[in-house]
């Protein structure tokens, strides 16, 4: 089954990839690695929903944080497709990095980041299992709840 068919089965439509807002590029390919710059939790309309703005442990619930991480991962996949032309060129998801906008005492950042990790496994199966780092941060661009960066092995 193609990855596009898998996405359709999961009810996922990839958005138009977000353009960089500063001095960086959305992706860099070196050899068989594709690195995707951090993607925030923009919705299909390209906007940040109110429930995905702010800090976990304050105005953002754990459930909304999980959803924000999933949206960030969907935006990562949109960048991968833009870079490669097809998600079928992904051999495996090597690494995800998660940044969770959280109050200093919020200890559930790994559970929030599972929104992104679970999506990669749902889309790529065992090839979606990856190494990961997740950290709580004081602030993210546009007051987004979550940002996710990634590295893929590609054909």
C-alpha positions in Angstrom: 0.0 0.0 0.0 1.3 3.4 -0.9 1.8 6.0 1.9 -0.7 8.3 0.2 -3.3 5.4 0.4 -2.4 4.9 4.0 -2.9 8.6 4.8 -6.3 8.4 3.0 -7.2 5.4 5.1 -6.3 7.3 8.2 -8.3 10.3 7.0 -5.3 12.6 6.7 -5.0 15.2 4.0 -1.6 16.8 3.9 -1.7 20.6 4.0 0.3 23.0 1.8 3.7 23.1 3.5 4.4 26.2 5.5 7.0 28.6 4.1 10.0 29.5 6.4 9.4 32.6 8.4 13.1 33.3 9.0 16.6 32.6 7.6 16.3 28.8 7.2 15.1 26.2 4.7 12.2 23.7 5.3 14.4 20.7 4.6 18.0 19.6 3.9 18.9 16.4 2.1 22.4 15.0 2.6 23.0 11.6 1.1 20.2 9.3 2.2 19.1 11.6 5.1 16.4 14.2 4.9 16.2 16.6 7.8 13.0 18.6 8.3 13.0 21.9 10.1 10.7 22.3 13.1 7.0 22.4 12.2 4.4 23.9 14.5 0.8 22.7 15.0 -0.9 24.6 12.2 -4.2 23.1 11.2 -5.3 22.2 7.6 -6.3 25.9 7.1 -2.7 27.0 7.8 -3.7 28.6 11.1 -3.1 27.9 14.7 -6.3 26.9 16.5 -7.0 28.5 19.9 -6.8 25.1 21.7 -3.2 24.7 20.3 -1.9 28.1 21.5 -0.3 28.5 24.9 1.3 26.3 27.5 0.7 22.8 28.5 -0.1 22.8 32.2 -1.9 26.1 31.8 -4.3 27.0 29.0 -3.6 23.9 26.8 -4.9 20.5 27.9 -3.0 17.2 27.6 -5.4 16.0 25.0 -5.0 19.2 22.9 -1.3 18.9 23.3 -1.3 15.4 21.9 -3.4 16.6 19.0 -1.0 19.5 18.5 1.9 17.1 18.3 0.0 15.0 15.8 -0.7 18.1 13.7 3.0 19.1 13.8 3.9 15.6 12.6 1.4 16.0 9.7 3.1 19.2 8.8 6.4 17.4 8.9 5.1 14.9 6.4 3.9 17.7 4.2 7.5 19.0 4.1 8.8 15.5 3.4 6.4 15.2 0.4 7.4 18.6 -0.9 11.1 17.7 -0.7 10.9 14.2 -2.2 7.8 14.4 -4.4 6.5 11.1 -2.8 6.3 9.8 0.8 7.0 6.3 -0.7 10.7 7.4 -0.9 10.9 7.3 2.9 12.8 4.2 4.1 12.3 5.0 7.8 11.7 7.7 10.3 15.1 8.0 12.1 14.5 10.6 14.7 11.9 13.1 16.0 12.6 16.1 18.2 9.7 17.5 20.2 9.5 20.9 21.8 6.6 21.4 24.2 5.5 24.9 25.3 4.9 24.1 28.9 4.9 25.6 32.4 8.1 24.8 34.3 6.3 22.1 36.5 4.7 20.2 33.6 6.1 16.7 33.6 4.0 15.0 30.9 5.9 16.2 27.9 6.6 12.6 26.7 2.9 11.8 26.6 2.2 14.9 24.6 4.9 14.0 22.1 3.4 10.6 21.6 0.9 12.4 19.3 3.7 12.8 16.7 5.3 9.4 17.4 2.0 7.5 17.2 1.3 9.2 13.8 4.7 8.1 12.4 4.1 4.5 13.4 0.5 4.6 12.1 1.7 5.9 8.7 5.0 4.0 8.2 4.5 0.9 10.4 7.7 -0.4 11.9 9.7 1.9 9.7 8.0 4.7 11.6 9.6 3.7 14.9 12.3 6.3 15.7 14.7 7.7 18.2 13.4 10.8 20.0 14.1 13.7 22.2 11.4 15.7 23.9 11.9 18.8 26.0 9.7 21.4 27.6 10.4 24.9 26.5 9.5 28.4 27.7 8.1 29.7 24.4 7.6 28.6 20.8 6.9 30.7 17.6 3.3 32.1 17.5 2.8 30.8 21.0 2.3 27.3 19.5 1.9 24.5 22.0 4.2 22.1 20.1 6.9 22.1 17.5 8.3 18.9 15.9 11.5 18.4 13.9 12.5 15.2 12.1 15.1 13.1 10.3 14.3 10.5 7.7 16.3 7.9 5.8 15.2 8.2 2.2 15.8 6.3 -1.1 
